[in-house]
Amino acid sequence: RYEGRGVKKSVDSVTHLIQDKLVGRELNQAAIDGFLVAEPNVPENVVLAVSMACARAGARHKELPLHDYLALLANVPDPCVPTPVFTLACGGLHGSAPLPLQEVTALFLEAPSFEDALEHGGRLHRGLRAALAARGHPFANAGLTGGLSVPGLEKPGDLLEAAAEAAADLGLGASVRFGLDCAAARMVKEAGG
């Protein structure tokens, strides 16, 4: 169903594995998250979805916007708009490229505003496409999460070098931080663990 990308199994996991253990429980985010992480047969996408649903319920109960409720839970007295994370490239199950990583992301932690970070992310995305073309990878498709999926690009280091080069060429080198989603749970599963 949906080439394995549907949510039926996730819904079944909630219904059959954790629903009875959550209904009627006190809305304590840390305790619920601890319970979810400790459940051995609950997939990570279900852990995230149920945790977020509980956070939304807690925010609604406190009559707070979600970001203010999360700041309260994290004991952050003066919350601010979060830094956007940009998906630059996709591999693994998110892209058609042989790249072993799920995603390569970029953050602009020193951007003076959300708007500036958004502009930097768009510029870097376009700059990375050009840098990859200059390195012999002219065809970059969009992956499932909007990042570039580059046929023939197999080494994460090559991708990161192209991204760093693009950032430097755009004058963004000092302000960008790169992140990796290695899909470690899938790697462990594939390795038989």
C-alpha positions in Angstrom: 0.0 0.0 0.0 1.5 3.3 -1.1 4.7 1.4 -1.9 5.3 0.9 1.8 5.1 4.6 2.6 1.5 4.5 4.1 0.7 5.0 7.8 -1.5 1.9 8.4 1.2 0.0 10.2 2.0 3.1 12.4 -1.7 3.4 13.3 -1.9 -0.3 14.1 1.2 0.1 16.3 -0.6 2.8 18.3 -3.8 0.9 18.5 -2.3 -2.5 19.4 0.9 -1.7 21.2 0.5 1.5 23.2 -3.0 2.9 23.2 -4.2 0.9 26.3 -1.0 2.0 28.2 -1.5 5.7 27.4 -5.3 6.2 27.8 -6.0 7.7 31.2 -2.3 8.4 32.0 -1.3 11.8 33.5 -0.2 14.2 30.8 3.4 14.3 31.8 5.5 14.8 28.6 8.8 13.5 30.1 7.1 10.4 31.5 5.3 9.7 28.3 8.4 10.2 26.2 10.3 7.9 28.5 7.6 5.2 28.2 7.6 5.5 24.4 11.3 5.2 24.1 11.4 2.2 26.4 8.7 0.3 24.5 10.7 -2.3 22.4 8.4 -2.9 19.5 7.2 0.7 18.9 8.7 2.1 15.6 10.5 5.5 15.9 8.0 7.3 13.6 5.3 6.2 16.0 7.3 7.5 19.0 7.6 10.9 17.4 4.0 11.1 16.3 2.6 10.1 19.7 5.0 12.3 21.5 4.0 15.3 19.4 0.3 14.5 19.8 0.7 14.4 23.6 2.6 17.8 23.4 -0.2 19.3 21.4 -2.7 18.0 23.9 -0.7 19.5 26.8 -0.5 22.8 25.0 -4.2 22.8 24.4 -4.9 21.9 28.1 -2.7 24.8 29.2 -4.2 27.1 26.6 -0.8 27.9 25.1 0.6 27.9 21.6 2.7 24.7 21.1 6.0 26.6 20.9 5.3 28.3 24.2 4.3 25.0 25.8 7.5 23.3 24.6 9.5 26.2 26.0 7.7 25.8 29.3 8.6 22.1 29.4 12.2 22.9 28.5 12.4 25.6 31.1 13.2 28.3 28.5 12.0 31.6 30.0 12.2 33.7 26.8 11.4 31.5 23.8 12.2 32.7 20.3 11.4 31.6 16.8 13.4 28.5 16.0 16.0 28.3 13.4 14.7 26.6 10.2 16.5 23.4 9.1 16.9 23.0 5.3 17.1 19.7 3.6 19.8 20.0 1.1 20.1 16.4 -0.2 18.3 13.1 0.2 19.4 9.6 -0.1 18.4 6.3 1.5 14.6 5.9 1.4 14.1 9.6 0.8 15.9 9.9 -2.6 16.7 8.0 -5.7 20.4 8.5 -5.3 22.7 5.7 -3.9 23.8 8.1 -1.1 23.7 6.0 2.2 22.5 9.0 4.2 18.8 9.8 4.6 19.3 13.6 4.6 22.0 16.3 4.6 20.7 19.4 6.2 21.8 23.0 6.7 21.2 25.4 9.6 22.1 29.1 9.8 22.4 29.6 13.6 23.8 33.1 13.4 21.2 34.5 11.0 19.8 37.7 12.5 16.2 36.6 11.7 14.1 33.8 10.5 13.7 35.6 7.2 17.5 35.8 6.7 17.9 32.2 7.5 15.2 31.3 5.0 17.0 33.4 2.3 20.3 31.8 3.1 18.8 28.3 2.9 17.3 29.0 -0.6 20.5 30.5 -1.9 22.5 27.5 -0.6 20.1 25.0 -2.1 20.5 26.6 -5.5 24.3 27.0 -5.0 24.6 23.3 -4.1 22.9 22.4 -7.4 25.4 24.5 -9.3 28.4 23.1 -7.3 27.3 19.6 -8.0 26.9 20.3 -11.7 30.5 21.7 -11.7 31.7 18.4 -10.1 30.1 16.3 -12.9 26.6 15.7 -11.3 24.4 18.0 -13.5 21.2 16.1 -12.9 19.7 16.5 -9.4 16.1 15.5 -8.8 14.0 16.5 -5.8 13.8 13.8 -3.1 10.8 13.1 -0.9 11.7 15.9 1.5 12.6 18.5 -1.1 16.4 18.0 -1.0 18.5 17.2 -4.0 18.7 13.5 -5.0 21.8 13.1 -7.1 22.2 10.0 -9.3 25.7 8.6 -9.2 26.7 10.4 -6.0 27.6 7.7 -3.5 30.0 9.3 -1.0 28.6 11.6 1.7 32.0 13.4 1.9 31.7 14.5 -1.8 28.3 15.9 -1.1 29.5 17.8 2.0 32.5 19.2 0.2 30.2 20.5 -2.6 27.9 22.0 0.0 30.7 23.7 1.9 32.1 25.0 -1.4 28.7 26.4 -2.4 28.4 28.0 1.0 31.8 29.6 0.8 31.1 30.9 -2.8 28.0 32.5 -1.5 29.7 34.1 1.5 27.8 31.9 3.9 30.6 29.5 4.9 31.1 30.9 8.4 27.4 30.9 9.3 26.3 27.5 8.0 26.3 24.3 10.1 25.6 21.0 8.4 23.6 18.1 9.9 23.2 14.5 8.9 20.3 12.1 9.3 22.0 8.8 9.0 18.8 6.7 9.4 20.8 4.7 12.0 17.8 2.6 13.0 17.5 1.4 9.5 21.2 0.7 9.2 21.1 -1.4 12.4 18.0 -3.3 11.1 19.7 -4.0 7.8 22.8 -5.2 9.6 20.6 -7.8 11.4 20.6 -5.9 14.8 
